[in-house]
Amino acid sequence: MTTPTLDAPRPAVVPAEPYVFPPAERRTLANGLEVVVYDVPGQYVHSVRLSVPLTLSAEPRDREGVATIMARTLDEGTAAHTSAEFALLLERRGVALGAGATDAGLSVDVDVAKRHLAYALDLLRQAVTEPAFPASEVGRHVKQRLAEIEQERSVAAQRGAIELIARYFDPAERASRPTAGAKETIASITRDDVVAFHSQHVAPVGATVVVAGDLDGVDAFAEIESALGGWAAPSGWEPPAARVAARLAQDRVQVFLVDRPGSVQTEFAVACPGPDRRVQDGWAPFPVLGFVLGGSPNARIDAVLREEKGFTYGIRSVFRPRRRGGMFLTSGSVRGDATVEGLDLLLGILDGARDGFRTEEAKQGVDYIAMTAASRYATADSIADEAASMALEGLTTEFTTATLRDLATVDPQRLDAAYREFVDGRWTVVVVGDAATHADGIRALGRGDVTVVTG
């Protein structure tokens, strides 16, 4: 018996093409609501995302957090249904509805089986346009938020994040205080405050609703028009203020040591200004920089602090854009007995990156960001999430596609230029750990003034 031979040559292996978002269909309703639709064949759970631009700086200073309480109580009853009735309506056909508020705006998320899209959109309409905001439910969410605040202060990473924004941004800026409000402002929020904020800031003008899923046999535009076409801006509505970059604190360049006596682990948060997505020479280098510096066990930071020294389970770096301006943030924890050496090594790695990046680093970062895009955006909910997030920044998923395509041009020279443009070594450093044990050692590093923070 002879073994047959194959004469046909093997196909050549070529690099994958950059991921491209599904084409979006767009229409603007008469009430100013932008509708964006993605047909994703085979995705029979539809994802609906409503993005309403508003700024947290619009919150009354003594009621900060009211946007969060408003978002959390949108589904706690409507003009036609009590809180319990509305919850039952959601459960009856498996509708998942949630909402949240960030500095970019209000987001309302709905996921539902394809056959119940119209039903879910009607519930979305009720929640957004005619919420009841029962006083008892507002009070319950206020109490929950107060409990969260206590929890946040007990977790080192969250305590460090709170201290970082307080020290990094100018104290007069809303960005310097927790998005969901602080104890003294949350405790004062009443139903009347929530109702007033909703009527002043939640309207269809400038808002975007995204629908993603299998649209075979579904006229998504007609469904949206039927559900939300009658939504009108209330009489007290105020358009959001123009976005400007938040001012930074004049004394931000120093080390702030938050005292946690007896802590066996120390949390680091290191920040400096970064770009927003509209940066002149393109956003593509910045996700790559985050990966190369602190995106994997092979990244520069973990290669030393985790793999070589065994100080940490992992420290991550990310360029975090805002609507205007941004932040370069590196955060994570180390063993308590490695605090001083770990901080010195971490800052040294971040500063040393200004000397340049290697070709293999650039390739690894580009390959990771580019080649994982298809899996990151493989489902209707991830597509809708990205579209809604981009909408709050005044962008579309065409921006994401263009950025993924631009990755092919990212080389060490572009990484060097991008990093040096924004990272100048003037760090805001927050350390959460035992001050009595570590303060003198941190001062001896010569990294600037060290302020010990208690409480």
MIROZA-140517 format. One line per 2 residues: number of its first residue (from 1); for each residue x, y, z of C-alpha. Coordinates in pm, whole numbers, plus 32768, in hexadecimal, padded with zeros to 4 digits. Layout:
<recs>
NUM> X Y Z  ...
</recs>
This chain:
<recs>
1> 8000 8000 8000  808B 8150 7FA0
3> 8051 8296 804F  7FAD 8399 7F6B
5> 8065 84DD 7F3C  7FC7 8634 7F2C
7> 8049 870D 7E17  7F88 8846 7E79
9> 8063 8945 7F2E  8009 89AB 808B
11> 7F60 8AFE 80A3  8037 8C1A 811A
13> 7FFA 8C98 827A  7FC1 8E0D 8278
15> 7F80 8EFC 8398  7E16 8F34 83F4
17> 7D75 9071 8379  7D27 9178 8481
19> 7BD7 914C 8529  7AC3 9223 8495
21> 7986 9273 8552  7842 920C 84AA
23> 77B1 9326 83D9  76CA 9403 84A0
25> 7584 9493 841F  7532 95E7 84B3
27> 7401 96C2 84C3  73A2 97ED 8595
29> 723D 97FD 8615  7174 993F 8612
31> 71AA 9967 878A  7326 996E 875E
33> 7369 9806 87C6  747E 9763 86FB
35> 7436 95F6 86A5  7555 950A 864E
37> 750C 93A5 85DD  75FA 927E 85AB
39> 7584 913E 8506  7648 9022 85A8
41> 75CB 8EDC 850E  75A3 8DBC 8600
43> 7594 8E9B 8735  7433 8E58 87AC
45> 7454 8F1C 88EE  7435 9088 8890
47> 7501 918E 8947  746D 92EA 8967
49> 7540 9406 89F2  74C2 9565 8A36
51> 75C9 9673 8A6E  755C 97C7 8AEC
53> 7672 98CC 8B04  767A 998B 8C48
55> 7790 9A10 8D23  77B6 99C5 8E93
57> 7820 9B2E 8EC2  76AC 9B7B 8E90
59> 7660 9AD5 8FDF  7621 9BCA 90FE
61> 775F 9BD7 91D0  76A6 9B6C 930A
63> 75F0 9A51 9254  770D 99AD 9196
65> 76B4 9847 9147  754F 989F 90E6
67> 7596 982B 8F7F  75F6 96D4 9003
69> 74C3 96BC 90E2  73EC 9729 8FBD
71> 7482 961C 8EDC  7458 950D 8FE3
73> 72EA 9561 901E  7277 957E 8EB4
75> 71EA 941D 8EC4  714E 9443 901C
77> 6FF2 9481 8F97  6F57 9559 8E89
79> 6E20 962A 8E5C  6D5D 94EE 8E08
81> 6E04 93EB 8EE8  6E84 93C9 904B
83> 6FE8 935A 9088  6F79 91F2 90C6
85> 6E9C 91F2 8F91  6FB1 9278 8EB4
87> 70A3 9172 8F37  6FA3 9066 8EE4
89> 6F78 90EF 8D84  70F1 90D7 8D4E
91> 70FE 8F74 8DD1  6FD0 8EFF 8D0F
93> 7087 8F07 8BC1  71EF 8EF8 8C37
95> 7245 9066 8C06  738A 90D7 8CAA
97> 738A 924F 8CEB  7491 9319 8DA1
99> 750A 947F 8DAD  7632 9545 8E28
101> 76C4 96A2 8E21  782B 9708 8DD6
103> 78D7 984E 8D88  7882 980F 8C1A
105> 770D 97E4 8C4E  75EB 9700 8CA0
107> 75ED 959F 8C14  74C1 94B6 8C0F
109> 74FD 934E 8BA0  73F6 9254 8B30
111> 742A 90ED 8ABE  7305 901F 8A42
113> 72AE 8EFB 895F  7272 8F65 87F9
115> 7100 8F0F 87FF  70C3 8FF9 8926
117> 7179 912D 88A2  7041 9205 8885
119> 6FD3 91A2 89E4  712A 91FC 8A75
121> 7136 9349 89BF  6FE9 93AA 8A59
123> 7072 935F 8BB4  71A7 942D 8B5F
125> 70C4 954B 8AF6  7006 953E 8C3C
127> 7141 9533 8D0F  71E7 9657 8C60
129> 70C4 973C 8C10  6FD0 9707 8D31
131> 7089 967E 8E60  6FCE 9697 8FAA
133> 70FC 96B8 9091  703C 9641 91C6
135> 70BF 96EB 92FF  70EA 959B 93AE
137> 71C1 9512 9290  7291 964F 927A
139> 72CE 9635 93EF  7330 94C8 93CD
141> 742E 9512 92BE  74BA 9633 9388
143> 74F5 9543 94AA  7595 9447 93C0
145> 767E 9550 9338  76DF 95B9 9498
147> 7735 944F 94E5  7802 943F 93A4
149> 78C9 956E 9411  792D 94C1 9553
151> 798C 938B 948E  7A5A 9457 9396
153> 7B25 94F0 94AE  7B75 9398 9538
155> 7C00 930F 93EF  7D62 9387 93AC
157> 7D3E 93A0 9231  7BFD 946A 924A
159> 7C89 9542 9362  7DB6 9589 9287
161> 7CDA 95E4 915C  7C13 96D9 9231
163> 7D51 977B 92B2  7DE8 9789 9157
165> 7CD2 9856 90B8  7CC3 9937 91EB
167> 7E36 9987 91CB  7E59 997F 9051
169> 7D3F 9A6A 8FF0  7D0B 9BCE 9067
171> 7C27 9BC0 919B  7B2D 9CA4 90EC
173> 7AFC 9BA4 8FD4  79DF 9AA8 8FE8
175> 7AD9 99A2 8F6D  7B92 99BA 90B9
177> 7A6D 991D 9173  79CC 97C3 9155
179> 78E9 9796 9029  77D8 96FE 9100
181> 77F0 9806 920F  7887 9820 9369
183> 77E8 97DE 94BA  7793 9947 9509
185> 76E7 9985 93B9  7639 9837 9389
187> 7596 9841 94E0  74D6 997C 9483
189> 743D 98FF 933C  72C1 98EB 9331
191> 71C1 9881 922F  718D 99ED 91CD
193> 7301 9A0D 917D  72F3 98DA 909D
195> 71B9 994D 8FE9  724E 9AA5 8FAD
197> 7396 9A1D 8F26  72E0 9931 8E3B
199> 7200 9A42 8DB0  7324 9B2F 8D7D
201> 7419 9A41 8CD7  7376 990D 8C3C
203> 72F0 994E 8ADE  7306 98B8 897F
205> 73C3 99DE 88E8  7529 996E 88B7
207> 74E2 9812 8943  752E 96D1 8887
209> 7480 9580 888D  753B 9453 8803
211> 749F 9306 879F  757D 91DC 874A
213> 750F 907A 86F8  747D 8F9B 85ED
215> 738D 9080 8534  7306 8F88 8436
217> 7193 8FD7 842A  71B5 90F9 851F
219> 718A 9268 84C3  7257 92F7 85DF
221> 7222 945F 8573  70AC 9434 8576
223> 70B7 9393 86CC  718B 94B0 8758
225> 70AD 95B6 86B6  6F79 9514 874C
227> 700E 94FE 88A8  70DD 963D 88C4
229> 7069 9720 87AA  6F76 97CE 8895
231> 707E 9816 899D  70A1 998D 89C1
233> 7182 9A6B 8A8F  70D3 9AD4 8BD3
235> 7094 9C44 8C11  71B7 9C64 8D03
237> 72B8 9BBA 8C22  740D 9C5E 8C02
239> 7506 9BF7 8AF3  7651 9B78 8B80
241> 7768 9C72 8BA1  788B 9C6A 8AAD
243> 7999 9B76 8B1C  7AE9 9BFE 8B8C
245> 7C12 9B48 8C1E  7C0B 9B3C 8D99
247> 7D15 9C11 8E3E  7E28 9B61 8EFF
249> 7E8E 9BAB 9065  7FB7 9C94 9083
251> 805A 9BBA 918D  800F 9A68 90ED
253> 817D 9A09 90AC  81D4 995A 91EF
255> 819C 9818 92B1  8062 97F1 9382
257> 807F 96D8 9481  7F2A 9667 94FE
259> 7F64 95C9 9651  7EDF 9469 968B
261> 7F8E 93F8 97CA  7FF7 928D 97C8
263> 7FAE 9254 9658  806D 912C 95C9
265> 802F 91A2 9464  8066 92F6 93C7
267> 7F9C 938C 92AB  8038 9475 91A7
269> 7F8C 956B 90BE  8071 963B 8FE0
271> 7FE4 9739 8EEA  803B 9851 8DFB
273> 7F7A 9903 8CE7  7F24 9843 8BAB
275> 7E66 9886 8A69  7CFD 985D 8A06
277> 7CA0 9792 88D2  7CB3 98C6 87F4
279> 7E2B 98E4 882A  7ECA 9981 86F8
281> 7FAB 9863 8686  7EAC 9751 86C4
283> 7E35 967C 87E5  7ECA 9532 876A
285> 801A 9545 8823  7F80 956F 897C
287> 7ED6 941D 89AE  801D 9382 8936
289> 80E6 944B 8A31  8001 93D8 8B49
291> 8032 926D 8AE0  81AC 9287 8ABA
293> 81DA 9329 8C0D  80D4 927D 8CE0
295> 7FEF 919F 8C15  806E 903F 8C50
297> 8166 8F72 8D1F  8263 8FB2 8C08
299> 8234 912B 8C15  834A 9202 8C9F
301> 82B5 9237 8DF7  824F 90D0 8E43
303> 838C 9043 8DA8  8446 90E9 8EC6
305> 8354 9110 8FE9  829C 8FC8 8FB9
307> 8379 8ED2 8EFB  84D0 8F3F 8F77
309> 8487 8FCB 90D1  8345 8F1B 9137
311> 82BC 905C 91CF  8164 9059 9129
313> 805A 8F8C 907D  8044 909A 8F73
315> 8053 9212 8F37  7F9D 92AA 8E10
317> 7FCC 93E3 8D3C  7EC4 948B 8C69
319> 7E8D 95D1 8BB2  7D32 9638 8C25
321> 7C90 973C 8B41  7B82 982E 8BAC
323> 7AA1 98FA 8AC7  7BB0 9A03 8AD8
325> 7D0C 99AB 8B50  7D69 986A 8BFE
327> 7E48 97B5 8CF5  7F61 96B7 8CE7
329> 7F2A 95D3 8E12  7FF7 94B7 8EA3
331> 7F68 93FD 8FCB  7F88 92BD 9091
333> 8005 9230 91D9  8149 91A1 9264
335> 81AC 90E8 939F  81C4 91D5 94C4
337> 8333 9186 9501  8380 91DF 9395
339> 82D9 9335 939E  8406 941B 9384
341> 84CF 9349 928E  8395 92FF 91C4
343> 833A 946E 91A3  849D 94C9 9141
345> 84A5 93B9 9037  834B 9414 8FB4
347> 839B 9585 8F89  84EA 952B 8EF3
349> 8444 944F 8DEC  8346 955D 8D96
351> 8452 966A 8D7F  853D 9585 8CC1
353> 843A 954C 8BB2  8486 96AA 8B35
355> 85CE 9617 8AB3  850E 9555 89AC
357> 845F 9411 8951  84E5 92DE 88A0
359> 8468 9256 8756  83F8 910C 87F0
361> 8336 91C5 8900  8281 9297 87FF
363> 822B 9163 8731  81A9 90A2 885E
365> 80CE 91C5 88CA  8047 9205 876E
367> 8002 9093 8734  7F48 9070 887C
369> 7E68 91A1 884B  7E26 9154 86DC
371> 7DFF 8FDB 86E7  7D1C 8FCE 8814
373> 7C2B 90D3 878A  7B58 8FD0 86D5
375> 7B17 8F14 8819  7AE5 9051 88E5
377> 79D2 90C3 87F8  7943 8F6E 87A0
379> 77EF 8F9C 8843  76CF 908E 8819
381> 76F7 9116 897A  7867 916B 8948
383> 781A 921A 8800  76FF 92DE 88A1
385> 77D7 9334 89CE  78EA 93BF 88F2
387> 77F6 9487 881E  774C 951A 8951
389> 7897 956F 89F5  7914 9619 88BA
391> 77CE 96DC 889D  7803 9777 89F2
393> 7954 97F5 8974  78BC 987E 8835
395> 7956 9766 8765  78E0 962D 86AF
397> 7961 94CC 8680  79FA 9546 853A
399> 7AFB 95E5 8621  7B3F 9490 86C0
401> 7B65 93ED 856B  7C51 9500 84F8
403> 7D21 94DB 8634  7D41 9362 8603
405> 7DAD 939F 849B  7EA8 94A6 850F
407> 7F4E 93A6 85F3  8009 9324 84C3
409> 80D2 9468 84BF  812E 9460 8630
411> 82A3 9425 8654  83A3 9477 8763
413> 83C9 95D8 86DE  8256 9622 8702
415> 8252 9589 885D  8380 9658 88C3
417> 82E5 979B 8844  8191 9758 88E4
419> 8223 96FD 8A36  8314 9821 8A44
421> 8206 9918 89E0  8134 98CC 8B13
423> 820A 981A 8C15  8302 990D 8CAB
425> 8348 9863 8DF9  8279 995B 8EC2
427> 81B1 9856 8F7E  8091 9864 906E
429> 80DA 9737 914B  7FE7 96A1 9246
431> 8063 9590 932D  7F6B 94DE 9412
433> 8028 942C 9524  80C4 943C 967E
435> 814F 959D 969E  821A 9557 97D7
437> 82D3 9441 9724  8303 94DB 95CC
439> 82FF 9659 95E3  8472 968B 962A
441> 84DB 9599 951A  83FB 9640 9419
443> 8485 9796 9476  85E4 970F 944B
445> 8596 96BA 92E0  8599 982E 9291
447> 845F 981D 91C1  83D3 9963 9247
449> 830F 99CD 9378  8262 98BA 943B
451> 8116 9912 94DD  8084 981A 95D4
453> 7F08 9805 95C1  7E3D 9777 96DE
455> 7CD1 970F 96E0
</recs>
